[in-house]
Amino acid sequence: MGAIKALAGETEFEFQRLHGMGEDVYGELAKLEAEAGNRRTPVRIYAPVGGHKELLAYLVRRLLENGANSSFVNRMADAEVPVDDLVGNPVEELAALTTRRNPAIPLPHQIFPGRRNSAGVDLADPLLRTPLLAHLDDLAALRWEAEPTALAGEAGAAIEVRSPHDNTHVVGTIRIASEADVAFAAERAAAAQPGWNALGGAARAALLEKAADAFEAHTPEFLSLCQREAGKSLVDAVLELREAVDFLRYYAAEARAHFGEGRPLPGPTGESNRLTLHGRGVFVTISPWNFPLAIFMGMAAAALAAGNTVLAKPAEQTPLIAALAVRLCHEAGIPDDVLQLVPGDGTVGALLTARPEIAGVAFTGSTETARAINRALAQRDGPIATLIAETGGQNAMIVDSSALPEQVTRDVVASAFQSAGQRCSALRMLYLQDDVYDGMLEMIRGAFDALVIGDPQDLTTDVGPVIDAEAKAALDQHIAAMKAAGRLVWQRDLPESCAKGTFVAPTIIAIESIADLAKENFGPVLHVARFKGDELAAVIDAINATGYGLTLGLHSRIDATRRLVEAQARVGNFYVNRNQIGAVVESQPFGGEGLSGTGPKAGGPHYLPRFATERVTCIDTTAAGGNASLMAGG
């Protein structure tokens, strides 16, 4: 207390204390101030108010805090603790401690076997945050460019790329690939693929790891582009970069493990059998705008690691992020005929998937587009191509009466409204058990009302814009239709600063069932419905009946409920008592089933082999004198 007064100097401030605590200390302070003739420091007394449900957790926390041996309150009441110990400098005491780290507990960068974890940025640390924000301010004036890696002739006209938060800020320009550019790129990739495959998994892995290091070295540039081009908040931009880096390093580790000398197979003595994995040929990767770096790079990295060359088409809304990623990969040593950027719209995508050189397509986007790609591949002459697709989801969360309201609120709001609801895993349909519906929804709406809507370059922003005018129009039309149908709708008002951008006001809509939704509504719109305790199986059936199977959340403290949902739900990723976004590479491989994708899961152990072809070599060892190891007694 004395230290605080000394540090404050003439600055006005007040002390605060809990009713019934610290009375002697503050009484002594008042006496000393009166004796010295100083102005008395104001002391505000506060007390918790509420019922058993609200106060029990507070009481337990206070007991733990004040009952701990290290607690100042506890030590002050102990007559055996010297005054000098109580008033010692805590910074000096901490600095004098000997570090006792348990070597069995891995450090954050060591938690994954075989690869280094991505670094990230601690935005809570002002020593890191302040210079980063200053750097981002400097980068805001930069203009970026994207154009095809391989040009068959003159470059096309430059088209401006504008930021979705105001539709006026020019982030850079894009030159769209022509039909001739697509043909030239495909021919280059086909010619380069045998040499790239022959490098082997270890050599390809080393290049991918160098690219990952380059990504982290250019963290500010990626964060700036994610904010300005894709409308992402700074938190989301950091997570986006981390996922891209994790993909590069994980697939590098997988390539090193599985694309080497091959796997020996059992058989009779006198022969040797070995299975090896190789690249299929040329892969086209078509990525979405909602993860313009992580998914763009993840699909490309997997194809490259497996020994394929890649024609990478980013979303037409976010080519600049992709262009920077490809440039850094080239600088890391990946040849520019092995990984080629082919920017453009759906027309360019159709040209790519029609090329006879293509051995496979990796796609993330809408179910309708995946079907179109599948049909286009089937109609081509030549080898049968592989399609790896992650598509839409009508993602639900079920909350029963045993769930903790505060935890539910936190996870619902994050799942539905983080990234402006534009994650493929985002929560679209919330089922609340009837017994707790009103109370739960009231708390969720309280957190919903506290969301900050605005410019994603502002650190305080929770909800930024949707990607473009087309996405905004579709969402606004859906909300208007729900209002016209008499649905109960809670919708936030948009700040005046959002008038020029493609913002959609965060919305909660009460409906009867997931069956009321005809399609996925990709944005900050949450639908909520009631269910009775004995209707859980029917709720799962309704979710399954949509045909989508991407993510499903459950909040329940009853293990039998978890087992029931896990057994009956047909879904790729099932999340229990947590949010349902932010799958981590290797820890939570991500991907759906049914209308939500073909599998295998990105960031998982079965993903890379899908990009590969298998070859078996069988050798008659008797032709060279027999089984040497058998004769040697090995």
Secondary structure, DSSP 8 states (H G I E B T S, - for coil): -HHHHHHHTT----EEEETTSSHHHHHHHHHHHHHHT-----EEEE-----HHHHHHHHHHHHHHHHSTT-HHHHHT-TTS-HHHHTS-HHHHHHHS-----TTS--GGGSSTTS-------TT-HHHHHHHHHHHHHHTT--EEE--SS-SSS----EEEE-TTTS--EEEEE----HHHHHHHHHHHHHHHHHHHHT-HHHHHHHHHHHHHHHHHTHHHHHHHHHHTT---HHHHHHHHHHHHHHHHHHHHHHHHHSSS-EEE---TTEEEEEEEEE-SEEEEE--SSSTTHHHHHHHHHHHHTT-EEEEE--TT-HHHHHHHHHHHHHTT--TTTEEE----HHHHHHHHT-TTEEEEEEES-HHHHHHHHHHHHHSSSS--EEEEE-----EEEE-TTS-HHHHHHHHHHHHHGGGG-STT---EEEEEGGGHHHHHHHHHHHHHT--BS-TTSTT-SB---SSHHHHHHHHHHHHHHHHTT-EEEE----GGGTTTT----EEEE-S-GGG--S---SSEEEEEEE-GGGHHHHHHHHHHTSEESEEEEE-S-HHHHHHHHHH---SEEEESS-S----TTTS-B--EETTB----BTSTTTGGGGEEEEEEEEEGGGGTS-HHHHTT-
